[in-house]
């Protein structure tokens, strides 16, 4: 199962997210759940960097991705980063609704 933890600040902004595990929906290379989660999460990180110039702190490995938003960004940049991250959260929840046996999202503060 893919486990996703999205951590929010006290002001409800997304501070970080962590994704670990494997979906085991299908054989390697044909797993649409894994591919969807990877496309959404990596695409979001790439969009944050391309659109805002912000480079989040990234840690990744086999079946693992952690992304932390830098602190003390200008408010206009924070708003853009948050919009992209909230879009990611919506997309991941949509995958979870359809494939809940293979993906679990947890939100924490």
FIPAGU-396386 format. One record per atom (N, C-alpha, C, CB): residue in three letters; atom name; x, y, z. Coordinates in nm, 4 decimals. Glycine has a CB too. Layout:
# residues N
r / a / east / north / up
Ala / CA / X / Y / Z
...
//
This chain:
# residues 109
r / a / east / north / up
Unk / N / 0.0836 / -0.1188 / 0.0000
Unk / CA / 0.0000 / 0.0000 / 0.0000
Unk / C / 0.0873 / 0.1241 / 0.0000
Unk / CB / -0.0947 / 0.0004 / 0.1209
Unk / N / 0.0430 / 0.2245 / -0.0739
Unk / CA / 0.1102 / 0.3549 / -0.0725
Unk / C / 0.0506 / 0.4348 / 0.0425
Unk / CB / 0.0939 / 0.4313 / -0.2104
Unk / N / 0.1360 / 0.4843 / 0.1277
Unk / CA / 0.0927 / 0.5677 / 0.2404
Unk / C / 0.1448 / 0.7090 / 0.2185
Unk / CB / 0.1435 / 0.5099 / 0.3773
Unk / N / 0.0527 / 0.8034 / 0.2294
Unk / CA / 0.0880 / 0.9444 / 0.2081
Unk / C / 0.0520 / 1.0219 / 0.3335
Unk / CB / 0.0149 / 1.0039 / 0.0826
Unk / N / 0.1462 / 1.1000 / 0.3833
Unk / CA / 0.1196 / 1.1893 / 0.4955
Unk / C / 0.1423 / 1.3315 / 0.4474
Unk / CB / 0.2101 / 1.1558 / 0.6191
Unk / N / 0.0385 / 1.4137 / 0.4595
Unk / CA / 0.0479 / 1.5555 / 0.4258
Unk / C / 0.0417 / 1.6325 / 0.5568
Unk / CB / -0.0669 / 1.6002 / 0.3265
Unk / N / 0.1479 / 1.7075 / 0.5845
Unk / CA / 0.1584 / 1.7810 / 0.7104
Unk / C / 0.1288 / 1.9281 / 0.6858
Unk / CB / 0.2987 / 1.7634 / 0.7736
Unk / N / 0.0378 / 1.9813 / 0.7681
Unk / CA / -0.0030 / 2.1215 / 0.7577
Unk / C / 0.0494 / 2.2002 / 0.8779
Unk / CB / -0.1574 / 2.1332 / 0.7483
Unk / N / 0.0707 / 2.3297 / 0.8561
Unk / CA / 0.1103 / 2.4205 / 0.9637
Unk / C / -0.0144 / 2.4561 / 1.0446
Unk / CB / 0.1798 / 2.5496 / 0.9070
Unk / N / 0.0041 / 2.5298 / 1.1508
Unk / CA / -0.1094 / 2.5766 / 1.2317
Unk / C / -0.2047 / 2.6639 / 1.1503
Unk / CB / -0.0591 / 2.6547 / 1.3535
Unk / N / -0.1513 / 2.7344 / 1.0499
Unk / CA / -0.2352 / 2.8198 / 0.9651
Unk / C / -0.2961 / 2.7416 / 0.8481
Unk / CB / -0.1530 / 2.9378 / 0.9117
Unk / N / -0.2811 / 2.6079 / 0.8495
Unk / CA / -0.3417 / 2.5152 / 0.7536
Unk / C / -0.2706 / 2.5103 / 0.6189
Unk / CB / -0.4846 / 2.5524 / 0.7319
Unk / N / -0.1515 / 2.5678 / 0.6075
Unk / CA / -0.0723 / 2.5564 / 0.4845
Unk / C / -0.0029 / 2.4207 / 0.4817
Unk / CB / 0.0321 / 2.6717 / 0.4742
Unk / N / 0.0163 / 2.3673 / 0.3633
Unk / CA / 0.0898 / 2.2412 / 0.3514
Unk / C / 0.2385 / 2.2706 / 0.3703
Unk / CB / 0.0630 / 2.1720 / 0.2127
Unk / N / 0.2972 / 2.2095 / 0.4716
Unk / CA / 0.4386 / 2.2266 / 0.5043
Unk / C / 0.5241 / 2.1200 / 0.4357
Unk / CB / 0.4591 / 2.2212 / 0.6562
Unk / N / 0.4702 / 1.9953 / 0.4291
Unk / CA / 0.5469 / 1.8864 / 0.3702
Unk / C / 0.4536 / 1.7721 / 0.3324
Unk / CB / 0.6562 / 1.8375 / 0.4674
Unk / N / 0.5075 / 1.6807 / 0.2532
Unk / CA / 0.4367 / 1.5556 / 0.2304
Unk / C / 0.5384 / 1.4445 / 0.2175
Unk / CB / 0.3468 / 1.5634 / 0.1043
Unk / N / 0.4940 / 1.3254 / 0.2548
Unk / CA / 0.5794 / 1.2079 / 0.2495
Unk / C / 0.4991 / 1.0931 / 0.1889
Unk / CB / 0.6334 / 1.1706 / 0.3913
Unk / N / 0.5578 / 1.0245 / 0.0943
Unk / CA / 0.4931 / 0.9131 / 0.0261
Unk / C / 0.5851 / 0.7929 / 0.0389
Unk / CB / 0.4628 / 0.9466 / -0.1245
Unk / N / 0.5285 / 0.6794 / 0.0834
Unk / CA / 0.6098 / 0.5589 / 0.0961
Unk / C / 0.5280 / 0.4357 / 0.0618
Unk / CB / 0.6670 / 0.5468 / 0.2376
Unk / N / 0.5985 / 0.3338 / 0.0183
Unk / CA / 0.5358 / 0.2062 / -0.0116
Unk / C / 0.5082 / 0.1872 / -0.1596
Unk / CB / 0.4084 / 0.1933 / 0.0650
Unk / N / 0.4432 / 0.0759 / -0.1879
Unk / CA / 0.4086 / 0.0390 / -0.3246
Unk / C / 0.2614 / -0.0001 / -0.3286
Unk / CB / 0.4988 / -0.0773 / -0.3762
Unk / N / 0.1951 / 0.0298 / -0.4382
Unk / CA / 0.0514 / 0.0040 / -0.4495
Unk / C / 0.0199 / -0.1439 / -0.4664
Unk / CB / -0.0061 / 0.0813 / -0.5657
Unk / N / 0.1025 / -0.2161 / -0.5391
Unk / CA / 0.0767 / -0.3566 / -0.5716
Unk / C / -0.0592 / -0.3755 / -0.6378
Unk / CB / 0.0850 / -0.4420 / -0.4459
Unk / N / -0.0987 / -0.2779 / -0.7187
Unk / CA / -0.2229 / -0.2878 / -0.7950
Unk / C / -0.2046 / -0.3801 / -0.9150
Unk / CB / -0.2692 / -0.1485 / -0.8414
Unk / N / -0.0861 / -0.3738 / -0.9755
Unk / CA / -0.0540 / -0.4549 / -1.0927
Unk / C / 0.0965 / -0.4786 / -1.0944
Unk / CB / -0.1017 / -0.3857 / -1.2250
Unk / N / 0.1427 / -0.5549 / -1.1916
Unk / CA / 0.2855 / -0.5817 / -1.2049
Unk / C / 0.3618 / -0.4519 / -1.2300
Unk / CB / 0.3114 / -0.6820 / -1.3188
Unk / N / 0.4884 / -0.4542 / -1.1909
Unk / CA / 0.5768 / -0.3391 / -1.2119
Unk / C / 0.5709 / -0.2967 / -1.3587
Unk / CB / 0.7236 / -0.3730 / -1.1702
Unk / N / 0.5566 / -0.1680 / -1.3817
Unk / CA / 0.5464 / -0.1150 / -1.5161
Unk / C / 0.4038 / -0.1044 / -1.5678
Unk / CB / 0.6254 / -0.1992 / -1.6079
Unk / N / 0.3100 / -0.1684 / -1.4987
Unk / CA / 0.1693 / -0.1636 / -1.5395
Unk / C / 0.0793 / -0.1152 / -1.4261
Unk / CB / 0.1233 / -0.3014 / -1.5870
Unk / N / 0.1412 / -0.0700 / -1.3188
Unk / CA / 0.0662 / -0.0299 / -1.1993
Unk / C / 0.0194 / 0.1148 / -1.2130
Unk / CB / 0.1529 / -0.0467 / -1.0718
Unk / N / -0.1073 / 0.1324 / -1.2491
Unk / CA / -0.1606 / 0.2673 / -1.2731
Unk / C / -0.1732 / 0.3488 / -1.1455
Unk / CB / -0.2957 / 0.2584 / -1.3403
Unk / N / -0.1893 / 0.2829 / -1.0308
Unk / CA / -0.1969 / 0.3575 / -0.9047
Unk / C / -0.0609 / 0.4179 / -0.8732
Unk / CB / -0.2440 / 0.2658 / -0.7884
Unk / N / 0.0417 / 0.3375 / -0.8832
Unk / CA / 0.1777 / 0.3868 / -0.8593
Unk / C / 0.2136 / 0.4973 / -0.9592
Unk / CB / 0.2795 / 0.2710 / -0.8689
Unk / N / 0.1818 / 0.4734 / -1.0850
Unk / CA / 0.2125 / 0.5725 / -1.1879
Unk / C / 0.1391 / 0.7035 / -1.1629
Unk / CB / 0.1767 / 0.5183 / -1.3257
Unk / N / 0.0122 / 0.6938 / -1.1229
Unk / CA / -0.0662 / 0.8143 / -1.0959
Unk / C / -0.0101 / 0.8939 / -0.9796
Unk / CB / -0.2101 / 0.7779 / -1.0678
Unk / N / 0.0205 / 0.8253 / -0.8703
Unk / CA / 0.0757 / 0.8929 / -0.7519
Unk / C / 0.2107 / 0.9550 / -0.7859
Unk / CB / 0.0904 / 0.7936 / -0.6331
Unk / N / 0.2935 / 0.8828 / -0.8588
Unk / CA / 0.4245 / 0.9363 / -0.8969
Unk / C / 0.4110 / 1.0583 / -0.9870
Unk / CB / 0.5073 / 0.8288 / -0.9672
Unk / N / 0.3238 / 1.0498 / -1.0867
Unk / CA / 0.3054 / 1.1612 / -1.1792
Unk / C / 0.2549 / 1.2855 / -1.1072
Unk / CB / 0.2085 / 1.1224 / -1.2902
Unk / N / 0.1573 / 1.2674 / -1.0196
Unk / CA / 0.0998 / 1.3816 / -0.9475
Unk / C / 0.2033 / 1.4442 / -0.8541
Unk / CB / -0.0246 / 1.3378 / -0.8672
Unk / N / 0.2727 / 1.3622 / -0.7750
Unk / CA / 0.3653 / 1.4165 / -0.6749
Unk / C / 0.4903 / 1.4775 / -0.7387
Unk / CB / 0.4061 / 1.3070 / -0.5769
Unk / N / 0.5522 / 1.4064 / -0.8301
Unk / CA / 0.6730 / 1.4597 / -0.8948
Unk / C / 0.6364 / 1.5784 / -0.9842
Unk / CB / 0.7444 / 1.3491 / -0.9780
Unk / N / 0.5228 / 1.5688 / -1.0515
Unk / CA / 0.4765 / 1.6815 / -1.1333
Unk / C / 0.4534 / 1.8065 / -1.0506
Unk / CB / 0.3487 / 1.6446 / -1.2060
Unk / N / 0.4015 / 1.7887 / -0.9302
Unk / CA / 0.3799 / 1.9038 / -0.8416
Unk / C / 0.5117 / 1.9666 / -0.8001
Unk / CB / 0.3010 / 1.8620 / -0.7173
Unk / N / 0.6081 / 1.8849 / -0.7630
Unk / CA / 0.7394 / 1.9376 / -0.7245
Unk / C / 0.8015 / 2.0138 / -0.8420
Unk / CB / 0.8337 / 1.8224 / -0.6784
Unk / N / 0.7924 / 1.9550 / -0.9606
Unk / CA / 0.8471 / 2.0217 / -1.0796
Unk / C / 0.7739 / 2.1523 / -1.1082
Unk / CB / 0.8381 / 1.9292 / -1.2018
Unk / N / 0.6417 / 2.1538 / -1.0913
Unk / CA / 0.5631 / 2.2755 / -1.1144
Unk / C / 0.5984 / 2.3835 / -1.0125
Unk / CB / 0.4126 / 2.2444 / -1.1082
Unk / N / 0.6150 / 2.3449 / -0.8867
Unk / CA / 0.6538 / 2.4425 / -0.7833
Unk / C / 0.7841 / 2.5101 / -0.8246
Unk / CB / 0.6697 / 2.3735 / -0.6435
Unk / N / 0.8803 / 2.4309 / -0.8666
Unk / CA / 1.0099 / 2.4887 / -0.9043
Unk / C / 0.9990 / 2.5745 / -1.0312
Unk / CB / 1.1134 / 2.3768 / -0.9256
Unk / N / 0.9288 / 2.5228 / -1.1338
Unk / CA / 0.9200 / 2.5945 / -1.2613
Unk / C / 0.8394 / 2.7234 / -1.2511
Unk / CB / 0.8587 / 2.5051 / -1.3663
Unk / N / 0.7325 / 2.7214 / -1.1740
Unk / CA / 0.6427 / 2.8368 / -1.1681
Unk / C / 0.6867 / 2.9406 / -1.0651
Unk / CB / 0.5023 / 2.7908 / -1.1365
Unk / N / 0.7415 / 2.8940 / -0.9524
Unk / CA / 0.7741 / 2.9873 / -0.8439
Unk / C / 0.9234 / 3.0083 / -0.8242
Unk / CB / 0.7145 / 2.9383 / -0.7158
Unk / N / 1.0059 / 2.9196 / -0.8789
Unk / CA / 1.1496 / 2.9277 / -0.8560
Unk / C / 1.1934 / 2.8679 / -0.7239
Unk / CB / 1.1934 / 3.0693 / -0.8623
Unk / N / 1.0983 / 2.8183 / -0.6451
Unk / CA / 1.1287 / 2.7588 / -0.5150
Unk / C / 1.1754 / 2.6151 / -0.5360
Unk / CB / 1.0045 / 2.7636 / -0.4206
Unk / N / 1.2851 / 2.5793 / -0.4702
Unk / CA / 1.3329 / 2.4416 / -0.4729
Unk / C / 1.3076 / 2.3796 / -0.3362
Unk / CB / 1.4843 / 2.4345 / -0.5108
Unk / N / 1.2046 / 2.2943 / -0.3268
Unk / CA / 1.1769 / 2.2300 / -0.1979
Unk / C / 1.2900 / 2.1345 / -0.1598
Unk / CB / 1.0426 / 2.1540 / -0.2032
Unk / N / 1.2977 / 2.1028 / -0.0317
Unk / CA / 1.3912 / 2.0016 / 0.0166
Unk / C / 1.3323 / 1.8651 / -0.0197
Unk / CB / 1.4164 / 2.0147 / 0.1728
Unk / N / 1.4074 / 1.7847 / -0.0921
Unk / CA / 1.3582 / 1.6570 / -0.1425
Unk / C / 1.4453 / 1.5441 / -0.0895
Unk / CB / 1.3558 / 1.6559 / -0.2969
Unk / N / 1.3799 / 1.4344 / -0.0513
Unk / CA / 1.4490 / 1.3106 / -0.0175
Unk / C / 1.3726 / 1.2006 / -0.0899
Unk / CB / 1.4557 / 1.2857 / 0.1401
Unk / N / 1.4433 / 1.1176 / -0.1659
Unk / CA / 1.3728 / 1.0112 / -0.2370
Unk / C / 1.4569 / 0.8853 / -0.2445
Unk / CB / 1.3348 / 1.0569 / -0.3770
Unk / N / 1.3875 / 0.7750 / -0.2682
Unk / CA / 1.4503 / 0.6443 / -0.2812
Unk / C / 1.3460 / 0.5485 / -0.3339
Unk / CB / 1.5094 / 0.5947 / -0.1455
Unk / N / 1.3745 / 0.4218 / -0.3316
Unk / CA / 1.2810 / 0.3213 / -0.3818
Unk / C / 1.1524 / 0.3235 / -0.2992
Unk / CB / 1.3452 / 0.1805 / -0.3784
Unk / N / 1.0452 / 0.3641 / -0.3624
Unk / CA / 0.9162 / 0.3671 / -0.2930
Unk / C / 0.9066 / 0.4742 / -0.1863
Unk / CB / 0.8895 / 0.2347 / -0.2309
Unk / N / 0.9863 / 0.5785 / -0.1967
Unk / CA / 0.9850 / 0.6838 / -0.0944
Unk / C / 1.0084 / 0.8202 / -0.1576
Unk / CB / 1.0915 / 0.6562 / 0.0132
Unk / N / 0.9286 / 0.9183 / -0.1140
Unk / CA / 0.9472 / 1.0579 / -0.1542
Unk / C / 0.9044 / 1.1471 / -0.0394
Unk / CB / 0.8667 / 1.0915 / -0.2837
Unk / N / 0.9919 / 1.2383 / -0.0021
Unk / CA / 0.9588 / 1.3387 / 0.1006
Unk / C / 0.9914 / 1.4742 / 0.0430
Unk / CB / 1.0371 / 1.3140 / 0.2352
Unk / N / 0.8989 / 1.5694 / 0.0626
Unk / CA / 0.9144 / 1.7048 / 0.0118
Unk / C / 0.8791 / 1.8025 / 0.1228
Unk / CB / 0.8258 / 1.7285 / -0.1137
Unk / N / 0.9694 / 1.8960 / 0.1498
Unk / CA / 0.9472 / 1.9968 / 0.2531
Unk / C / 0.9581 / 2.1352 / 0.1893
Unk / CB / 1.0494 / 1.9808 / 0.3704
Unk / N / 0.8573 / 2.2177 / 0.2131
Unk / CA / 0.8551 / 2.3545 / 0.1611
Unk / C / 0.9466 / 2.4417 / 0.2473
Unk / CB / 0.7093 / 2.4117 / 0.1589
Unk / N / 1.0343 / 2.5189 / 0.1849
Unk / CA / 1.1201 / 2.6081 / 0.2636
Unk / C / 1.0367 / 2.7094 / 0.3437
Unk / CB / 1.2187 / 2.6824 / 0.1710
Unk / N / 1.0914 / 2.7514 / 0.4556
Unk / CA / 1.0237 / 2.8523 / 0.5384
Unk / C / 1.0633 / 2.9926 / 0.4932
Unk / CB / 1.0580 / 2.8324 / 0.6884
Unk / N / 0.9886 / 3.0905 / 0.5418
Unk / CA / 1.0184 / 3.2323 / 0.5208
Unk / C / 1.0191 / 3.2752 / 0.3743
Unk / CB / 1.1508 / 3.2643 / 0.5812
Unk / N / 0.9239 / 3.2238 / 0.2984
Unk / CA / 0.9086 / 3.2675 / 0.1596
Unk / C / 0.8205 / 3.3917 / 0.1557
Unk / CB / 0.8480 / 3.1543 / 0.0715
Unk / N / 0.8364 / 3.4753 / 0.0533
Unk / CA / 0.7472 / 3.5910 / 0.0387
Unk / C / 0.6021 / 3.5438 / 0.0219
Unk / CB / 0.7902 / 3.6786 / -0.0827
Unk / N / 0.5070 / 3.6222 / 0.0697
Unk / CA / 0.3661 / 3.5829 / 0.0722
Unk / C / 0.3124 / 3.5491 / -0.0673
Unk / CB / 0.2827 / 3.6943 / 0.1335
Unk / N / 0.3529 / 3.6250 / -0.1695
Unk / CA / 0.3026 / 3.5961 / -0.3044
Unk / C / 0.3526 / 3.4613 / -0.3547
Unk / CB / 0.3444 / 3.7068 / -0.4018
Unk / N / 0.4737 / 3.4237 / -0.3170
Unk / CA / 0.5291 / 3.2940 / -0.3547
Unk / C / 0.4604 / 3.1831 / -0.2741
Unk / CB / 0.6830 / 3.2913 / -0.3319
Unk / N / 0.4394 / 3.2063 / -0.1461
Unk / CA / 0.3699 / 3.1075 / -0.0612
Unk / C / 0.2333 / 3.0752 / -0.1200
Unk / CB / 0.3544 / 3.1604 / 0.0846
Unk / N / 0.1608 / 3.1773 / -0.1640
Unk / CA / 0.0270 / 3.1547 / -0.2199
Unk / C / 0.0326 / 3.0666 / -0.3441
Unk / CB / -0.0395 / 3.2882 / -0.2541
Unk / N / 0.1298 / 3.0879 / -0.4304
Unk / CA / 0.1433 / 3.0062 / -0.5516
Unk / C / 0.1821 / 2.8625 / -0.5162
Unk / CB / 0.2483 / 3.0676 / -0.6466
Unk / N / 0.2770 / 2.8482 / -0.4254
Unk / CA / 0.3204 / 2.7147 / -0.3833
Unk / C / 0.2029 / 2.6387 / -0.3221
Unk / CB / 0.4376 / 2.7242 / -0.2818
Unk / N / 0.1271 / 2.7071 / -0.2363
Unk / CA / 0.0136 / 2.6422 / -0.1702
Unk / C / -0.0943 / 2.6010 / -0.2699
Unk / CB / -0.0460 / 2.7350 / -0.0652
Unk / N / -0.1194 / 2.6826 / -0.3696
Unk / CA / -0.2187 / 2.6474 / -0.4713
Unk / C / -0.1775 / 2.5194 / -0.5432
Unk / CB / -0.2364 / 2.7626 / -0.5727
Unk / N / -0.0509 / 2.5102 / -0.5784
Unk / CA / -0.0015 / 2.3896 / -0.6447
Unk / C / -0.0102 / 2.2672 / -0.5532
Unk / CB / 0.1428 / 2.4102 / -0.6904
Unk / N / 0.0277 / 2.2833 / -0.4264
Unk / CA / 0.0221 / 2.1717 / -0.3319
Unk / C / -0.1207 / 2.1286 / -0.3013
Unk / CB / 0.0924 / 2.2092 / -0.2033
Unk / N / -0.2127 / 2.2241 / -0.2928
Unk / CA / -0.3535 / 2.1887 / -0.2701
Unk / C / -0.4093 / 2.1143 / -0.3915
Unk / CB / -0.4383 / 2.3158 / -0.2411
Unk / N / -0.3676 / 2.1536 / -0.5114
Unk / CA / -0.4070 / 2.0809 / -0.6310
Unk / C / -0.3564 / 1.9372 / -0.6265
Unk / CB / -0.3547 / 2.1515 / -0.7559
Unk / N / -0.2346 / 1.9189 / -0.5792
Unk / CA / -0.1791 / 1.7850 / -0.5632
Unk / C / -0.2639 / 1.7037 / -0.4654
Unk / CB / -0.0331 / 1.7925 / -0.5144
Unk / N / -0.2998 / 1.7649 / -0.3526
Unk / CA / -0.3797 / 1.6945 / -0.2519
Unk / C / -0.5138 / 1.6504 / -0.3092
Unk / CB / -0.4019 / 1.7837 / -0.1292
Unk / N / -0.5772 / 1.7356 / -0.3875
Unk / CA / -0.7055 / 1.6999 / -0.4512
Unk / C / -0.6857 / 1.5818 / -0.5460
Unk / CB / -0.7650 / 1.8218 / -0.5286
Unk / N / -0.5814 / 1.5863 / -0.6263
Unk / CA / -0.5551 / 1.4776 / -0.7208
Unk / C / -0.5273 / 1.3462 / -0.6485
Unk / CB / -0.4369 / 1.5133 / -0.8109
Unk / N / -0.4492 / 1.3506 / -0.5421
Unk / CA / -0.4201 / 1.2290 / -0.4665
Unk / C / -0.5454 / 1.1739 / -0.3980
Unk / CB / -0.3117 / 1.2566 / -0.3625
Unk / N / -0.6300 / 1.2625 / -0.3452
Unk / CA / -0.7560 / 1.2161 / -0.2836
Unk / C / -0.8459 / 1.1508 / -0.3875
Unk / CB / -0.8305 / 1.3335 / -0.2160
Unk / N / -0.8443 / 1.2023 / -0.5098
Unk / CA / -0.9231 / 1.1433 / -0.6176
Unk / C / -0.8748 / 1.0011 / -0.6467
Unk / CB / -0.9148 / 1.2303 / -0.7450
Unk / N / -0.7440 / 0.9810 / -0.6478
Unk / CA / -0.6893 / 0.8460 / -0.6670
Unk / C / -0.7292 / 0.7570 / -0.5506
Unk / CB / -0.5351 / 0.8501 / -0.6812
Unk / N / -0.7221 / 0.8104 / -0.4289
Unk / CA / -0.7587 / 0.7331 / -0.3098
Unk / C / -0.9059 / 0.6912 / -0.3137
Unk / CB / -0.7308 / 0.8149 / -0.1828
Unk / N / -0.9933 / 0.7792 / -0.3597
Unk / CA / -1.1362 / 0.7461 / -0.3673
Unk / C / -1.1605 / 0.6256 / -0.4582
Unk / CB / -1.2165 / 0.8672 / -0.4182
Unk / N / -1.0871 / 0.6169 / -0.5655
Unk / CA / -1.1068 / 0.5088 / -0.6627
Unk / C / -1.0301 / 0.3814 / -0.6264
Unk / CB / -1.0646 / 0.5556 / -0.8006
Unk / N / -0.9122 / 0.3973 / -0.5649
Unk / CA / -0.8231 / 0.2832 / -0.5398
Unk / C / -0.7831 / 0.2761 / -0.3927
Unk / CB / -0.6975 / 0.2927 / -0.6279
Unk / N / -0.8799 / 0.2922 / -0.3041
Unk / CA / -0.8549 / 0.2994 / -0.1606
Unk / C / -0.7888 / 0.1783 / -0.0985
Unk / CB / -0.9805 / 0.3228 / -0.0923
Unk / N / -0.7930 / 0.0650 / -0.1645
Unk / CA / -0.7251 / -0.0537 / -0.1109
Unk / C / -0.5743 / -0.0469 / -0.1340
Unk / CB / -0.7819 / -0.1810 / -0.1749
Unk / N / -0.5310 / 0.0491 / -0.2154
Unk / CA / -0.3904 / 0.0560 / -0.2542
Unk / C / -0.3220 / 0.1860 / -0.2128
Unk / CB / -0.3786 / 0.0390 / -0.4023
Unk / N / -0.3986 / 0.2813 / -0.1607
Unk / CA / -0.3425 / 0.4125 / -0.1238
Unk / C / -0.4195 / 0.4671 / -0.0031
Unk / CB / -0.3495 / 0.5135 / -0.2448
Unk / N / -0.3462 / 0.5215 / 0.0927
Unk / CA / -0.4065 / 0.5798 / 0.2126
Unk / C / -0.3403 / 0.7144 / 0.2386
Unk / CB / -0.3912 / 0.4848 / 0.3363
Unk / N / -0.4227 / 0.8185 / 0.2500
Unk / CA / -0.3729 / 0.9540 / 0.2774
Unk / C / -0.4095 / 0.9938 / 0.4197
Unk / CB / -0.4308 / 1.0566 / 0.1756
Unk / N / -0.3115 / 1.0473 / 0.4901
Unk / CA / -0.3323 / 1.0965 / 0.6257
Unk / C / -0.2898 / 1.2435 / 0.6284
Unk / CB / -0.2517 / 1.0112 / 0.7311
Unk / N / -0.3711 / 1.3254 / 0.6929
Unk / CA / -0.3369 / 1.4662 / 0.7126
Unk / C / -0.3024 / 1.4864 / 0.8594
Unk / CB / -0.4542 / 1.5606 / 0.6687
Unk / N / -0.1985 / 1.5632 / 0.8854
Unk / CA / -0.1642 / 1.5935 / 1.0246
Unk / C / -0.1134 / 1.7360 / 1.0370
Unk / CB / -0.0588 / 1.4949 / 1.0774
Unk / N / -0.1195 / 1.7868 / 1.1596
Unk / CA / -0.0696 / 1.9215 / 1.1883
Unk / C / 0.0512 / 1.9112 / 1.2783
Unk / CB / -0.1789 / 2.0096 / 1.2537
//
